[in-house]
Amino acid sequence: MSKKERSVSVETETEEVVDSCSNDILHTESCIDPEWEPKRWYTGLSLRIILAGCSVFAILLLALLTSPKEFPKSTLVKIEEGWSVTDAVRYAKERGVVRSELLLRIIITFADEGRGVIAGNYFFEEPISVIDVAKRFTQGDYGLDPVRVFVQEGSTTFEIAKLFSGDEFTEFDPIHFLELAEGKEGYLFPDTYYFLPNVEESEVISAMEENFYGRIASIQELIDAFDRPLHDIIIMASIIEKEAWKSDDRRMISSVLWNRIDIGMPLQVDAVFPYIIGRNTYELSLKDLEVDSPYNTYRYNGLPIGPISNPSLDSIEAAVTPPESDYLYYLADRVGNTYFSVTFDEHVEKKWLYVN
């Protein structure tokens, strides 16, 4: 075959191949590298598996992150003092706060920097994610707004217990409070406080006692200089608190009462009777004055057995700063004016003038 003939033959074969690929576009297998086709099939299958796996993982993660249907809305969940992270997350799962114990533990472990969970009552108004649950447990975010409580000067422990008896304080037991407060009358400082709705009885007492000792520290030098037992001072202050509301009158009444104690004269103060029998000066009968109680200063000499109220700082200061005087009697009219006398006759005369 000549050179020219071989050239024509090659060109003819090339054209046939081209024509074959051009005229059979729908059946391109004959024009594709047979080794490439399996690679493309495996790549597509792998991609579909990866996408499906990611979707399943995303759905599972979303399910775990979101709150469960049984989430305890508008209720308190209590994490006890001394609980470990394991204890807390197990309880959270039992209460329906989270779907996954493991996920909550992992988030707390990596997020709390070793602080662990903070004990207390957590209020969940609405369902929240496991991430938010972990954040609140590790930061002590109880989800509660403090309630303002005004304890009036001269309040008794019974009156304080009533302040916490409403619906605002869900965990407070007034009876238990009175049991814990036994022997603490006079030492629960009257003031304005802010307590969480889930506050417990012991927490209220601790806060008020701590406030008491913090406040009297400002007059500690006066207390020390007066050289009488603190308990006697608080008993006297609790009486003064109930007997007068003006600072000057309180100091003069302090003088009268300490004068009586110094000479062994009964105090005979009416302020003890509301504490004993619930009756004030204008409601008392002669029979009431004879009631057998260690708080009855008509029947027993000296100070009553304990404070009859929780006095203000002003009354405590009045108890340790009595002015020198010879007064042994005093009385108050119905508008709060107080009159002092040295003798009983003078006292009776002023009673007829200003009271009767």
C-alpha positions as CSV (number, residue, x, y, z in Angstrom):
1,M,0.0,0.0,0.0
2,S,1.3,3.4,-1.0
3,K,1.8,6.2,1.5
4,K,-1.1,8.1,0.0
5,E,-3.4,5.0,0.3
6,R,-2.4,4.5,4.0
7,S,-3.3,8.2,4.8
8,V,-6.7,7.9,3.1
9,S,-7.4,4.7,5.2
10,V,-6.5,6.4,8.5
11,E,-8.7,9.4,7.8
12,T,-11.6,7.1,6.8
13,E,-11.3,5.1,10.1
14,T,-11.2,8.3,12.1
15,E,-14.3,9.7,10.4
16,E,-16.2,6.5,11.1
17,V,-15.4,6.7,14.8
18,V,-16.4,10.4,15.0
19,D,-19.6,9.7,13.1
20,S,-20.3,6.8,15.4
21,C,-20.0,9.0,18.6
22,S,-21.9,11.9,17.0
23,N,-24.8,9.9,15.8
24,D,-25.4,7.9,19.0
25,I,-25.4,10.6,21.7
26,L,-27.8,8.7,24.0
27,H,-25.6,5.7,24.1
28,T,-22.3,7.3,25.1
29,E,-20.9,4.2,26.8
30,S,-19.0,3.3,23.7
31,C,-17.2,6.7,23.8
32,I,-16.4,6.6,27.7
33,D,-13.3,5.2,29.3
34,P,-14.5,1.9,30.8
35,E,-12.3,2.3,33.9
36,W,-13.9,5.7,34.8
37,E,-17.5,4.7,35.1
38,P,-17.2,2.6,38.4
39,K,-15.4,5.4,40.1
40,R,-18.2,7.9,39.4
41,W,-20.8,5.4,40.7
42,Y,-18.9,4.8,44.0
43,T,-18.3,8.6,44.5
44,G,-22.1,9.3,44.2
45,L,-23.0,6.5,46.6
46,S,-20.5,7.8,49.2
47,L,-21.8,11.3,48.9
48,R,-25.4,10.1,49.5
49,I,-24.3,8.1,52.5
50,I,-22.5,11.1,54.0
51,L,-25.4,13.4,53.5
52,A,-27.8,10.9,55.0
53,G,-25.6,10.4,58.0
54,C,-25.3,14.1,58.5
55,S,-29.1,14.5,58.3
56,V,-29.6,11.7,60.9
57,F,-27.0,13.2,63.2
58,A,-28.5,16.7,62.9
59,I,-32.0,15.3,63.7
60,L,-30.7,13.4,66.7
61,L,-28.7,16.3,68.0
62,L,-31.7,18.7,67.5
63,A,-33.9,16.2,69.4
64,L,-31.4,16.0,72.2
65,L,-30.8,19.8,72.4
66,T,-34.5,20.7,72.5
67,S,-36.6,20.3,75.6
68,P,-38.7,17.1,76.2
69,K,-42.5,17.1,76.0
70,E,-42.8,16.4,79.7
71,F,-40.7,19.5,80.6
72,P,-41.8,20.8,84.1
73,K,-43.2,24.2,83.1
74,S,-43.9,26.7,85.9
75,T,-42.5,24.5,88.6
76,L,-39.4,24.3,90.8
77,V,-36.7,21.8,90.4
78,K,-34.5,21.4,93.5
79,I,-30.8,20.6,93.2
80,E,-29.8,19.4,96.7
81,E,-26.7,20.7,98.5
82,G,-23.8,18.3,98.1
83,W,-25.0,16.7,94.9
84,S,-22.4,15.8,92.3
85,V,-22.8,16.6,88.6
86,T,-23.9,13.0,88.0
87,D,-26.6,13.3,90.7
88,A,-27.8,16.6,89.3
89,V,-28.0,15.5,85.7
90,R,-29.7,12.2,86.6
91,Y,-32.4,14.1,88.6
92,A,-32.8,16.6,85.7
93,K,-33.5,13.7,83.4
94,E,-35.9,12.1,85.8
95,R,-37.8,15.4,86.1
96,G,-38.0,15.7,82.4
97,V,-35.8,18.8,82.2
98,V,-33.5,17.3,79.5
99,R,-33.7,14.4,77.1
100,S,-30.1,13.2,77.5
101,E,-28.2,12.7,80.7
102,L,-25.0,12.3,78.9
103,L,-25.3,15.4,76.8
104,L,-26.1,17.6,79.8
105,R,-23.1,16.1,81.7
106,I,-20.8,16.8,78.7
107,I,-21.9,20.4,78.4
108,I,-21.5,21.0,82.1
109,T,-18.1,19.4,82.2
110,F,-16.8,21.5,79.4
111,A,-18.5,24.7,80.3
112,D,-18.4,25.1,84.0
113,E,-14.6,25.3,84.5
114,G,-14.7,22.9,87.4
115,R,-17.4,24.8,89.4
116,G,-19.9,22.0,89.2
117,V,-23.6,22.6,89.7
118,I,-25.0,25.1,92.2
119,A,-27.6,23.8,94.7
120,G,-30.9,25.5,95.0
121,N,-34.5,25.6,93.6
122,Y,-34.6,26.4,89.9
123,F,-37.8,27.8,88.4
124,F,-38.6,26.9,84.8
125,E,-41.4,29.1,83.5
126,E,-41.0,27.8,79.9
127,P,-39.1,24.9,78.3
128,I,-35.5,25.6,77.5
129,S,-32.7,23.8,75.7
130,V,-30.2,21.5,77.4
131,I,-27.5,24.2,76.8
132,D,-29.5,26.7,78.7
133,V,-30.2,24.2,81.5
134,A,-26.5,23.6,81.9
135,K,-25.8,27.3,81.9
136,R,-28.3,27.9,84.7
137,F,-27.2,25.0,86.8
138,T,-23.5,26.1,86.7
139,Q,-24.2,29.8,87.2
140,G,-26.9,29.5,89.9
141,D,-29.5,31.2,87.7
142,Y,-32.6,30.2,89.6
143,G,-35.0,32.0,87.3
144,L,-36.6,33.8,90.2
145,D,-37.2,37.5,90.9
146,P,-36.5,38.6,94.6
147,V,-39.6,39.6,96.6
148,R,-39.4,42.7,98.8
149,V,-40.2,42.1,102.4
150,F,-40.5,45.0,104.9
151,V,-40.1,43.9,108.5
152,Q,-41.4,46.7,110.7
153,E,-39.5,47.8,113.7
154,G,-40.8,46.1,116.8
155,S,-42.2,43.1,114.9
156,T,-42.3,39.8,116.8
157,T,-41.3,36.4,115.3
158,F,-45.0,35.6,115.0
159,E,-45.6,38.7,112.9
160,I,-42.5,38.0,110.8
161,A,-43.8,34.5,110.1
162,K,-47.1,35.9,108.8
163,L,-45.2,38.1,106.3
164,F,-44.0,34.9,104.6
165,S,-47.3,33.0,104.7
166,G,-48.6,34.3,101.4
167,D,-48.5,32.7,98.0
168,E,-45.3,34.6,97.0
169,F,-43.1,32.2,99.1
170,T,-43.7,28.7,97.9
171,E,-41.3,26.8,100.1
172,F,-41.8,28.7,103.4
173,D,-43.4,26.9,106.4
174,P,-44.3,29.5,109.1
175,I,-44.6,26.7,111.8
176,H,-41.1,25.5,111.0
177,F,-39.9,29.1,111.0
178,L,-41.2,29.7,114.5
179,E,-39.6,26.4,115.7
180,L,-36.2,27.6,114.3
181,A,-36.7,31.1,115.6
182,E,-37.3,30.0,119.2
183,G,-34.9,31.9,121.4
184,K,-34.1,34.4,118.7
185,E,-36.7,37.0,119.5
186,G,-35.0,40.3,119.6
187,Y,-32.1,39.2,117.3
188,L,-34.0,39.2,114.0
189,F,-33.3,42.7,112.8
190,P,-36.2,44.7,111.4
191,D,-35.4,46.0,107.9
192,T,-36.3,45.8,104.2
193,Y,-35.2,42.5,102.7
194,Y,-35.2,40.9,99.3
195,F,-35.8,37.2,99.3
196,L,-36.3,34.7,96.5
197,P,-39.8,33.1,96.3
198,N,-38.2,29.7,97.1
199,V,-36.4,31.0,100.3
200,E,-36.4,28.6,103.2
201,E,-37.0,29.4,106.9
202,S,-33.4,28.9,107.9
203,E,-32.2,31.3,105.2
204,V,-34.5,34.1,106.4
205,I,-33.4,33.7,110.0
206,S,-29.7,33.6,109.0
207,A,-30.1,36.8,106.9
208,M,-31.9,38.7,109.7
209,E,-29.5,37.5,112.4
210,E,-26.5,38.5,110.3
211,N,-28.0,41.9,109.7
212,F,-28.6,42.3,113.5
213,Y,-24.9,41.7,114.4
214,G,-23.8,43.8,111.5
215,R,-26.0,46.8,112.5
216,I,-25.2,46.8,116.2
217,A,-21.4,46.8,115.3
218,S,-21.9,50.5,114.7
219,I,-22.7,51.1,118.4
220,Q,-20.6,48.4,119.8
221,E,-18.5,50.8,121.8
222,L,-21.6,52.2,123.5
223,I,-22.8,48.6,124.3
224,D,-19.4,47.7,125.8
225,A,-19.3,51.0,127.8
226,F,-22.7,50.3,129.3
227,D,-21.4,47.2,130.9
228,R,-24.5,45.1,131.0
229,P,-25.1,41.7,129.3
230,L,-26.2,42.1,125.6
231,H,-29.2,39.9,126.3
232,D,-30.4,42.3,129.0
233,I,-29.9,45.2,126.7
234,I,-31.9,43.6,123.9
235,I,-34.7,42.8,126.3
236,M,-34.8,46.4,127.5
237,A,-34.6,47.7,123.9
238,S,-37.6,45.5,122.9
239,I,-39.7,47.0,125.7
240,I,-38.6,50.6,124.8
241,E,-39.5,49.9,121.1
242,K,-43.1,49.1,122.1
243,E,-43.4,51.9,124.7
244,A,-42.4,54.9,122.5
245,W,-41.5,55.9,118.9
246,K,-39.8,59.2,119.5
247,S,-36.0,58.9,120.1
248,D,-35.9,61.4,123.0
249,D,-38.8,59.6,124.8
250,R,-37.1,56.3,124.3
251,R,-34.0,57.5,126.0
252,M,-35.9,58.9,129.0
253,I,-38.0,55.7,129.3
254,S,-34.7,53.8,129.3
255,S,-33.6,56.0,132.2
256,V,-36.9,55.3,134.1
257,L,-36.7,51.5,133.6
258,W,-33.1,51.1,134.5
259,N,-33.7,53.3,137.6
260,R,-36.5,50.9,138.6
261,I,-34.3,47.9,138.1
262,D,-31.5,49.4,140.1
263,I,-33.7,49.9,143.2
264,G,-35.6,46.6,142.8
265,M,-38.9,48.2,141.7
266,P,-41.1,46.3,139.4
267,L,-41.1,47.6,135.8
268,Q,-44.9,47.4,135.4
269,V,-44.9,48.0,131.7
270,D,-48.0,47.4,129.7
271,A,-46.0,46.7,126.5
272,V,-45.6,43.0,127.5
273,F,-49.3,42.2,127.4
274,P,-49.8,42.2,123.7
275,Y,-47.0,39.7,123.6
276,I,-48.5,37.6,126.4
277,I,-52.3,37.8,125.7
278,G,-52.7,40.1,122.7
279,R,-54.2,43.1,124.5
280,N,-52.8,46.6,124.6
281,T,-52.9,49.2,127.4
282,Y,-56.4,50.4,126.7
283,E,-57.8,46.9,126.6
284,L,-56.3,45.6,129.8
285,S,-58.3,44.6,132.9
286,L,-57.0,44.3,136.5
287,K,-57.3,40.5,136.1
288,D,-55.0,40.7,133.0
289,L,-52.3,42.3,135.2
290,E,-52.2,39.2,137.3
291,V,-51.6,36.7,134.5
292,D,-48.9,34.2,135.5
293,S,-46.2,34.7,132.9
294,P,-42.4,35.2,133.1
295,Y,-43.0,38.2,130.8
296,N,-45.4,39.8,133.3
297,T,-43.5,42.7,134.8
298,Y,-46.3,43.5,137.1
299,R,-46.0,40.2,138.8
300,Y,-42.2,39.6,138.6
301,N,-39.4,42.0,139.3
302,G,-36.7,42.7,136.9
303,L,-36.6,42.3,133.2
304,P,-38.9,39.7,131.5
305,I,-37.4,36.4,130.6
306,G,-36.7,37.5,127.1
307,P,-37.3,40.2,124.4
308,I,-40.9,40.9,123.5
309,S,-40.1,42.2,120.0
310,N,-37.3,42.8,117.5
311,P,-36.1,46.3,118.3
312,S,-34.7,49.0,116.0
313,L,-31.1,50.2,116.2
314,D,-32.5,53.4,117.8
315,S,-34.1,51.5,120.6
316,I,-31.0,49.5,121.2
317,E,-29.0,52.7,121.4
318,A,-31.6,54.2,123.7
319,A,-31.2,51.2,126.0
320,V,-27.5,51.8,126.5
321,T,-27.5,55.6,126.6
322,P,-30.1,56.5,129.3
323,P,-29.8,60.1,130.5
324,E,-29.3,60.5,134.3
325,S,-32.6,61.3,136.0
326,D,-34.6,60.6,139.1
327,Y,-37.7,59.6,137.1
328,L,-39.5,56.5,138.2
329,Y,-42.8,56.9,136.3
330,Y,-44.0,57.8,132.9
331,L,-47.3,57.6,130.9
332,A,-48.3,58.3,127.3
333,D,-51.5,59.9,126.0
334,R,-53.4,58.7,123.0
335,V,-51.5,60.9,120.5
336,G,-48.0,59.7,121.5
337,N,-46.9,62.4,124.0
338,T,-45.0,61.0,127.0
339,Y,-45.0,62.5,130.5
340,F,-42.4,61.7,133.2
341,S,-42.7,61.9,137.0
342,V,-40.5,61.4,140.0
343,T,-43.2,60.5,142.5
344,F,-46.3,58.4,142.3
345,D,-48.6,61.3,143.3
346,E,-47.1,63.4,140.5
347,H,-47.7,60.4,138.1
348,V,-51.4,60.1,139.2
349,E,-52.0,63.8,138.7
350,K,-50.5,63.7,135.2
351,K,-52.6,60.7,134.4
352,W,-55.8,62.6,135.2
353,L,-54.7,65.6,133.3
354,Y,-53.4,64.0,130.1
355,V,-55.0,60.5,129.9
356,N,-58.3,60.3,131.7
